[in-house]
Amino acid sequence: MSFKEKSKSRTNDYEFTAVPEDKRKSYTSLTIVWTGYVFVITSMMAGGGLALGLTFKDILLVCILGNVFLGVIATLISIISSKNGLSFALLTKYSFGTNGSKIASFFVPVVNLGWYIIQAATYGHFIALIFNLGSIGEGICMVSSAVLMGVFAFSGIKAITVLGYVSIPAIVFLSIATSVRAIGMYGGIQNIFDYTPSAPMAISTGVTAIIGTWILSSATCIADIMRYAKSTKEAVLSSLTGLLLGNSLMIICGALAAIAVNNSDLPAVLLSMGLLIPSIILMTTNIFTTNAANLYSNSLNLSNSFNMDRKKMIIILLVIAALGTLTRPYEIGAFFTFLELLGNVIPPLAGIIIADYFIINKGKYDSLNNAKFQKWNILAFATWLISLGLSFAIPFGLPALTSLISSIIIFPILTIILKKSKKQGGVNYEKI
C-alpha cells in the first residue's frame, strides 16, 4: 500500500488507483485519444483486403456489421472502466484476484509491445526508403522511431491528447483527399459501386476480418482511456465514435485505394501520386497516435504485473522496443503468427470481466480501497483455459471471438455450479 501511495504522488496517471472525479476528461478529449488509437495503417490494409473479395456495397455492409459488434464489446468495457475509474489491469483484480491479476494483465502488453515494435520498425523502414538512407540509416531510423513514439506515452494521457488534436485532422483530411483522388482515378463513384472483385469472399468472412483487426483493443486497451470519462454516456459515445466513424473511415479509405490503384497502402498510394510530403505526414500521424496510446496502455498493465512505477516501466519497454526494431520484425512471418496466437489468448480476459461485473456482481463493484479480494480466483483461470480450448476446437468462426463469447457464458456458470459467494473475494481476502 505504501508503494502505491508513493507512486501516486509521483504520477498523475493513476496506475494503482482510480481516476478521481475531478480529473475526468470530456467527450472530445476521450474521442481524440481513442480515435487516434483507432486510426492505424492496419485498418486501411484490412479495407484493402476486403476489396479483393467484396463489392463496395458489401464492404460498406461488413464494415457496419463488424464495427457494431466491436462497439458492443467496447461499450461494455467502457461502462465498467468509466464507472469505476479503473484501468484494465486494475479491473482484473476483481475477477482474478490480486495475485491472479498480475498474470492476467501481463498478456495484453506482450501482444501490444509486439505490434509497437512492428509499427515503429515499419515507420523507420519507410523513412529510410524515402530518403535512401541504406541499412545503417534504416537501423537508426527504426530505433529513433521507437524512442520518439514513447515520449508521448512517457508524458501521459495529456501529451497523448495533444498529439491527437494535432494529428487527427491531418489523418482525416489526407485519407479523405486520397480517397477522392482514388475515386477520380477509377472513373467516378458509379464505377466504384460497379466494381467486381476477382476472388469473391463470403460476407461472414469480411465481418470476421474486421472483428479480428480490432477485437483486442476494443476488449482491453479501451478501458485505459475510458476510465477518464466524466460519465458513462460520454464513455459509450466516445467508444462508438472511434469505431463506427473512425475505424469505418480507415477501412473504407483502404478499400477505395485498393479498388482504384490495386494497393491498400495509402502512403504508397500517395507516393505513386507524387505526393511525398502528404505521404510522410499521413504515416507519421497515423502510427505515432496509435503507438503512443499503445505504449501507455502497456505501462499501466505491466506496472500492475511488476508493481513498478509507470515511467520506469516505459523506459524498460523503450529499450526493449528499440532493440526489437533492429530484428526487422515486419520481415519475420513467425513473429506475426506468434502475436496472432497471443491475440486469441487475451479476449477471454475481457469476457470474464464483463461476466463478473454485469452478471455476478449485478453491475456494481466496491471501490478499490474498500473492496476485499481473493489472492487467486481459480474459476477465472479455469474459464480462461476452457474458452481457449473451445476457440481452437471449434472449426469455424474467429477464434478470438469464440473465446470471448465463451468466457462470458462459462464464468457465471462455473460460479453458480460451485456455489461461490456473490460477494467479491469469497475465501481468502487481502486488503489493498
Backbone hydrogen bonds, N-H to C=O, Kabsch-Sander energy under -0.5 kcal/mol:
donor,donor_aa,acceptor,acceptor_aa,energy
5,E,1,M,-2.2
6,K,2,S,-2.3
7,S,3,F,-2.7
8,K,4,K,-2.4
9,S,5,E,-1.4
10,R,6,K,-0.8
10,R,7,S,-0.8
11,T,7,S,-1.2
19,V,85,G,-2.3
23,K,20,P,-1.6
24,R,21,E,-1.2
25,K,228,Y,-3.7
30,L,26,S,-2.4
31,T,27,Y,-2.7
32,I,28,T,-2.2
33,V,29,S,-2.0
34,W,30,L,-2.8
35,T,31,T,-2.8
36,G,32,I,-1.8
37,Y,33,V,-1.6
38,V,34,W,-2.1
39,F,35,T,-2.7
40,V,38,V,-1.1
43,S,40,V,-1.1
44,M,40,V,-1.0
45,M,41,I,-2.6
46,A,42,T,-2.2
47,G,43,S,-2.1
48,G,44,M,-2.3
49,G,45,M,-2.3
50,L,46,A,-2.1
51,A,47,G,-1.7
52,L,48,G,-0.6
52,L,49,G,-0.9
53,G,50,L,-1.5
54,L,50,L,-1.8
56,F,192,I,-0.5
59,I,55,T,-2.1
60,L,56,F,-2.1
61,L,57,K,-1.8
62,V,58,D,-2.8
63,C,59,I,-2.1
64,I,60,L,-1.9
65,L,61,L,-2.6
66,G,62,V,-2.9
67,N,63,C,-1.9
68,V,64,I,-2.0
69,F,65,L,-2.0
70,L,66,G,-2.2
71,G,67,N,-2.2
72,V,68,V,-1.8
73,I,69,F,-1.8
74,A,70,L,-2.9
75,T,71,G,-2.4
76,L,72,V,-2.1
77,I,73,I,-2.1
78,S,74,A,-2.5
79,I,75,T,-2.4
80,I,76,L,-1.8
81,S,77,I,-2.6
82,S,78,S,-2.6
83,K,79,I,-2.1
84,N,80,I,-1.5
85,G,81,S,-1.9
86,L,81,S,-0.9
91,L,87,S,-2.0
92,T,88,F,-1.4
93,K,90,L,-1.1
94,Y,91,L,-1.1
95,S,91,L,-0.7
96,F,92,T,-3.0
97,G,92,T,-0.5
97,G,93,K,-1.4
98,T,374,Q,-2.4
99,N,375,K,-1.5
100,G,375,K,-1.8
101,S,97,G,-2.3
102,K,98,T,-0.7
102,K,99,N,-0.7
103,I,99,N,-0.8
104,A,100,G,-2.6
105,S,101,S,-2.8
106,F,103,I,-1.2
107,F,103,I,-0.8
107,F,104,A,-0.5
108,V,104,A,-0.5
110,V,106,F,-1.0
111,V,107,F,-1.7
112,N,108,V,-2.3
113,L,109,P,-2.9
114,G,110,V,-1.5
115,W,111,V,-2.0
116,Y,112,N,-2.3
117,I,113,L,-2.4
118,I,114,G,-2.1
119,Q,115,W,-2.6
120,A,116,Y,-2.4
121,A,117,I,-2.6
122,T,118,I,-2.5
123,Y,119,Q,-2.3
124,G,120,A,-2.3
125,H,121,A,-2.5
126,F,122,T,-2.3
127,I,123,Y,-2.4
128,A,124,G,-2.2
129,L,125,H,-2.1
130,I,126,F,-2.1
131,F,127,I,-2.0
132,N,129,L,-0.7
133,L,128,A,-2.1
137,G,133,L,-0.9
138,E,134,G,-2.2
139,G,135,S,-2.0
140,I,136,I,-2.2
141,C,137,G,-2.4
142,M,138,E,-2.6
143,V,139,G,-2.3
144,S,140,I,-2.6
145,S,141,C,-2.3
146,A,142,M,-2.1
147,V,143,V,-1.9
148,L,144,S,-2.9
149,M,145,S,-2.3
150,G,146,A,-0.8
151,V,147,V,-0.7
151,V,148,L,-0.9
152,F,148,L,-0.6
153,A,149,M,-0.8
154,F,150,G,-2.5
155,S,151,V,-1.7
156,G,152,F,-0.9
160,I,156,G,-1.8
161,T,157,I,-2.1
162,V,158,K,-2.1
163,L,159,A,-2.4
164,G,160,I,-2.1
165,Y,161,T,-2.3
166,V,162,V,-1.7
167,S,163,L,-2.6
168,I,164,G,-2.6
170,A,166,V,-0.5
171,I,167,S,-2.3
172,V,168,I,-2.9
173,F,169,P,-2.5
174,L,170,A,-2.6
175,S,171,I,-2.5
176,I,172,V,-2.5
177,A,173,F,-2.8
178,T,174,L,-2.3
179,S,175,S,-2.1
180,V,176,I,-2.7
181,R,177,A,-2.1
182,A,178,T,-2.5
183,I,179,S,-2.6
184,G,180,V,-2.1
185,M,181,R,-2.2
186,Y,182,A,-1.5
187,G,183,I,-0.6
187,G,184,G,-0.9
188,G,183,I,-2.7
192,I,188,G,-1.3
193,F,189,I,-2.1
194,D,190,Q,-1.4
195,Y,192,I,-1.0
199,A,52,L,-1.8
201,M,53,G,-2.6
206,G,202,A,-1.7
207,V,203,I,-2.4
208,T,204,S,-2.3
209,A,205,T,-1.9
210,I,206,G,-1.8
211,I,207,V,-2.4
212,G,208,T,-2.7
213,T,209,A,-1.5
214,W,210,I,-1.1
214,W,211,I,-0.6
215,I,211,I,-1.7
218,S,214,W,-2.4
219,A,215,I,-1.4
220,T,216,L,-1.2
221,C,216,L,-0.6
222,I,217,S,-1.9
223,A,220,T,-1.7
224,D,221,C,-1.1
225,I,221,C,-0.6
225,I,222,I,-1.0
226,M,222,I,-2.7
227,R,223,A,-1.3
228,Y,225,I,-1.5
229,A,226,M,-1.7
230,K,25,K,-1.2
235,A,231,S,-1.8
236,V,232,T,-2.6
237,L,233,K,-2.6
238,S,234,E,-2.3
239,S,235,A,-2.4
240,L,236,V,-2.3
241,T,237,L,-2.3
242,G,238,S,-2.2
243,L,239,S,-1.5
244,L,240,L,-2.8
245,L,240,L,-0.6
245,L,241,T,-1.5
246,G,241,T,-2.0
247,N,242,G,-2.2
248,S,243,L,-1.2
249,L,245,L,-2.3
250,M,246,G,-1.9
251,I,247,N,-2.3
252,I,248,S,-2.7
253,C,249,L,-2.5
254,G,250,M,-2.2
255,A,251,I,-2.2
256,L,252,I,-2.6
257,A,253,C,-2.2
258,A,254,G,-2.1
259,I,255,A,-2.5
260,A,256,L,-2.5
261,V,257,A,-2.7
262,N,258,A,-1.4
263,N,257,A,-0.8
266,L,264,S,-1.0
269,V,265,D,-2.2
270,L,266,L,-2.7
271,L,267,P,-2.2
272,S,268,A,-2.4
273,M,269,V,-1.2
274,G,271,L,-1.8
275,L,270,L,-3.0
276,L,274,G,-1.0
279,S,275,L,-1.6
280,I,276,L,-2.0
281,I,277,I,-2.6
282,L,278,P,-2.7
283,M,279,S,-2.3
284,T,280,I,-2.6
285,T,281,I,-2.7
286,N,282,L,-2.2
287,I,283,M,-2.2
288,F,284,T,-2.4
289,T,285,T,-1.8
290,T,286,N,-1.2
291,N,287,I,-2.9
292,A,288,F,-2.2
293,A,289,T,-1.5
294,N,290,T,-2.2
295,L,291,N,-2.7
296,Y,292,A,-1.9
297,S,293,A,-2.2
298,N,294,N,-2.1
299,S,295,L,-2.4
300,L,296,Y,-1.5
301,N,297,S,-2.0
302,L,298,N,-2.7
303,S,299,S,-1.7
304,N,300,L,-1.3
305,S,301,N,-1.9
306,F,302,L,-2.6
307,N,303,S,-1.0
308,M,303,S,-1.0
313,M,309,D,-2.1
314,I,310,R,-2.0
315,I,311,K,-1.7
316,I,312,K,-1.8
317,L,313,M,-2.5
318,L,314,I,-2.7
319,V,315,I,-1.8
320,I,316,I,-2.2
321,A,317,L,-3.0
322,A,318,L,-2.8
323,L,319,V,-2.2
324,G,320,I,-2.4
325,T,321,A,-2.0
326,L,322,A,-0.6
326,L,323,L,-0.8
327,T,324,G,-1.5
328,R,325,T,-1.9
331,E,328,R,-2.2
332,I,329,P,-1.6
333,G,331,E,-0.8
335,F,332,I,-0.5
336,F,332,I,-1.1
337,T,333,G,-1.9
338,F,334,A,-2.3
339,L,335,F,-2.0
340,E,336,F,-2.4
341,L,337,T,-2.1
342,L,338,F,-2.2
343,G,339,L,-2.0
344,N,340,E,-0.9
344,N,341,L,-0.9
345,V,341,L,-0.7
345,V,342,L,-0.6
346,I,342,L,-1.3
349,L,346,I,-2.1
350,A,346,I,-0.8
350,A,347,P,-0.5
351,G,347,P,-1.9
352,I,348,P,-2.5
353,I,349,L,-1.9
354,I,350,A,-2.6
355,A,351,G,-2.4
356,D,352,I,-2.6
357,Y,353,I,-2.5
358,F,354,I,-2.5
359,I,354,I,-0.5
359,I,355,A,-1.5
360,I,355,A,-2.2
361,N,356,D,-2.0
363,G,357,Y,-3.5
364,K,357,Y,-0.6
364,K,361,N,-0.9
370,N,367,S,-0.6
371,A,367,S,-2.2
373,F,430,E,-1.0
375,K,428,N,-0.5
377,N,96,F,-1.6
378,I,376,W,-0.6
380,A,377,N,-0.7
381,F,377,N,-1.3
382,A,378,I,-2.6
383,T,379,L,-2.5
384,W,380,A,-2.2
385,L,381,F,-2.3
386,I,382,A,-2.5
387,S,383,T,-2.7
388,L,384,W,-2.0
389,G,385,L,-2.4
390,L,386,I,-2.4
391,S,387,S,-2.0
392,F,388,L,-1.4
393,A,389,G,-1.8
394,I,390,L,-2.7
402,T,398,L,-2.6
403,S,399,P,-2.6
404,L,400,A,-1.7
405,I,401,L,-2.4
406,S,402,T,-2.4
407,S,403,S,-1.9
408,I,404,L,-1.6
409,I,405,I,-1.5
410,I,406,S,-3.2
411,F,407,S,-1.9
413,I,409,I,-1.2
414,L,410,I,-2.8
415,T,411,F,-2.0
416,I,412,P,-2.3
417,I,413,I,-2.7
418,L,414,L,-2.3
419,K,416,I,-1.1
420,K,415,T,-2.2
426,G,423,K,-0.7
427,V,425,G,-1.8
429,Y,427,V,-0.8
430,E,373,F,-1.2
432,I,371,A,-0.6
